[in-house]
Amino acid sequence: MLIVPALLESNIDSLSYQIKRLSPYFNRFQIDIADGVYVSNKTIQTKEILELLTNSQSPITNNLSFDFHLMVQNYESDLQLLQEYKNRINIGYVLIHSSLSPDYSLLTTKYSLSIGLVVNFEERISELALKYPLSAIPAIQIMSVQPGFQGSSFIPEAVNKIEQLRNAGYRNKILLDGGINSQTIKLINNHKYLPDIICPGSFIAKSTDIKSAITQLTRTL
């Protein structure tokens, strides 16, 4: 399992601080963007984030890559911005919540981005498979907390969706996001099917000893 820290920050200074303090240990991050509409929390928005990442005066190095988790109602505005900036920063997956019922074939025709889907805990994989051609989706992220805030309680049953996806024939990348720490990683590892990528949030971002936090996760992988 690859560890990709999830960063959910309310202002540009805190985001810049987190990237700088974590970049000696990680070269890939997931940036969480919340609009205060789809979820009740509101973070720094996409335009400011992209300006930070492309600012020539920024100490953030260009060897980093970024996934974007869009917890936003108007996700197409964010996709347009990411499309504009895609040649200036290393953009990995752009993740949209399937509960918003995006027209996936239209989005992948309109934008040259690697667009994945996010599945909330209450959503059924069987229904997702009816709505979308799973094999065409490069990444599916499973939420193991209620989306919007860091520090929420881990939902153990969410891990079962990994097996459901694999049994449905899905062979691309599966991400697990939310509530991942030194205790819940043990629960995750007890499953037959594991995520390709885990996205710990506060356990890494709020740690005063980053090396120790990483060790606590990796020693069980």
URQUI-V674264 format. One record per residue. N is the residue number from 1. PSI is psi in degrees with one decimal (NA if undefined). Layout:
n=N psi=PSI
n=N psi=PSI
//
This chain:
n=1 psi=133.5
n=2 psi=137.6
n=3 psi=121.9
n=4 psi=105.0
n=5 psi=138.1
n=6 psi=126.5
n=7 psi=120.1
n=8 psi=102.3
n=9 psi=149.5
n=10 psi=-13.3
n=11 psi=165.4
n=12 psi=-35.3
n=13 psi=-42.2
n=14 psi=-35.7
n=15 psi=-45.8
n=16 psi=-41.9
n=17 psi=-45.8
n=18 psi=-42.6
n=19 psi=-43.3
n=20 psi=-40.3
n=21 psi=-25.2
n=22 psi=-19.4
n=23 psi=-21.9
n=24 psi=-17.8
n=25 psi=-23.4
n=26 psi=146.6
n=27 psi=8.0
n=28 psi=137.2
n=29 psi=153.0
n=30 psi=123.7
n=31 psi=120.7
n=32 psi=130.1
n=33 psi=118.5
n=34 psi=138.8
n=35 psi=-3.3
n=36 psi=6.0
n=37 psi=-62.0
n=38 psi=-39.8
n=39 psi=157.9
n=40 psi=-22.9
n=41 psi=155.7
n=42 psi=129.4
n=43 psi=-177.9
n=44 psi=144.5
n=45 psi=167.9
n=46 psi=-43.1
n=47 psi=-47.1
n=48 psi=-39.1
n=49 psi=-46.9
n=50 psi=-36.3
n=51 psi=-39.3
n=52 psi=-47.2
n=53 psi=-20.7
n=54 psi=4.0
n=55 psi=122.4
n=56 psi=-21.0
n=57 psi=-6.2
n=58 psi=139.1
n=59 psi=-1.1
n=60 psi=124.9
n=61 psi=155.6
n=62 psi=7.1
n=63 psi=8.0
n=64 psi=152.4
n=65 psi=155.6
n=66 psi=128.6
n=67 psi=151.2
n=68 psi=117.7
n=69 psi=107.9
n=70 psi=98.8
n=71 psi=63.0
n=72 psi=145.6
n=73 psi=-46.7
n=74 psi=67.6
n=75 psi=-22.9
n=76 psi=-32.3
n=77 psi=-40.2
n=78 psi=-39.0
n=79 psi=-38.6
n=80 psi=-42.5
n=81 psi=-45.2
n=82 psi=-36.6
n=83 psi=-41.0
n=84 psi=-34.4
n=85 psi=-0.2
n=86 psi=-21.9
n=87 psi=-0.3
n=88 psi=-18.0
n=89 psi=163.2
n=90 psi=100.6
n=91 psi=124.4
n=92 psi=-114.0
n=93 psi=141.7
n=94 psi=118.8
n=95 psi=124.0
n=96 psi=142.0
n=97 psi=127.6
n=98 psi=-22.3
n=99 psi=-15.6
n=100 psi=-1.1
n=101 psi=52.7
n=102 psi=147.5
n=103 psi=94.2
n=104 psi=-42.4
n=105 psi=-36.3
n=106 psi=-44.2
n=107 psi=-41.9
n=108 psi=-18.1
n=109 psi=-36.1
n=110 psi=-33.5
n=111 psi=139.3
n=112 psi=60.7
n=113 psi=156.6
n=114 psi=92.3
n=115 psi=123.2
n=116 psi=175.1
n=117 psi=150.7
n=118 psi=133.0
n=119 psi=119.2
n=120 psi=162.3
n=121 psi=-39.0
n=122 psi=-9.4
n=123 psi=149.0
n=124 psi=135.7
n=125 psi=-36.0
n=126 psi=-37.5
n=127 psi=-35.8
n=128 psi=-41.2
n=129 psi=-26.5
n=130 psi=-30.7
n=131 psi=-32.1
n=132 psi=148.3
n=133 psi=100.3
n=134 psi=-38.5
n=135 psi=-19.8
n=136 psi=-8.9
n=137 psi=118.8
n=138 psi=-24.9
n=139 psi=141.5
n=140 psi=125.4
n=141 psi=128.5
n=142 psi=128.5
n=143 psi=122.3
n=144 psi=16.7
n=145 psi=169.4
n=146 psi=129.2
n=147 psi=151.4
n=148 psi=-33.8
n=149 psi=149.1
n=150 psi=153.2
n=151 psi=5.4
n=152 psi=162.1
n=153 psi=137.7
n=154 psi=137.6
n=155 psi=99.2
n=156 psi=-36.8
n=157 psi=-19.2
n=158 psi=-29.7
n=159 psi=-25.7
n=160 psi=-23.3
n=161 psi=-22.9
n=162 psi=-48.0
n=163 psi=-39.7
n=164 psi=-40.2
n=165 psi=-45.1
n=166 psi=-40.1
n=167 psi=-24.5
n=168 psi=1.4
n=169 psi=6.8
n=170 psi=126.3
n=171 psi=3.4
n=172 psi=-170.0
n=173 psi=137.6
n=174 psi=127.5
n=175 psi=147.2
n=176 psi=125.6
n=177 psi=122.8
n=178 psi=125.2
n=179 psi=20.7
n=180 psi=122.5
n=181 psi=-169.4
n=182 psi=-22.7
n=183 psi=-45.8
n=184 psi=-23.7
n=185 psi=-29.0
n=186 psi=-39.7
n=187 psi=-40.1
n=188 psi=-44.3
n=189 psi=-15.2
n=190 psi=-8.8
n=191 psi=152.2
n=192 psi=-42.9
n=193 psi=127.7
n=194 psi=155.3
n=195 psi=153.5
n=196 psi=-33.9
n=197 psi=134.0
n=198 psi=142.8
n=199 psi=78.8
n=200 psi=143.4
n=201 psi=-96.3
n=202 psi=-27.5
n=203 psi=-34.3
n=204 psi=-50.9
n=205 psi=-31.4
n=206 psi=7.8
n=207 psi=139.6
n=208 psi=-9.6
n=209 psi=87.1
n=210 psi=-42.9
n=211 psi=-42.9
n=212 psi=-42.5
n=213 psi=-42.0
n=214 psi=-43.2
n=215 psi=-41.1
n=216 psi=-30.6
n=217 psi=-45.7
n=218 psi=-24.9
n=219 psi=-13.8
n=220 psi=-2.6
n=221 psi=NA
//
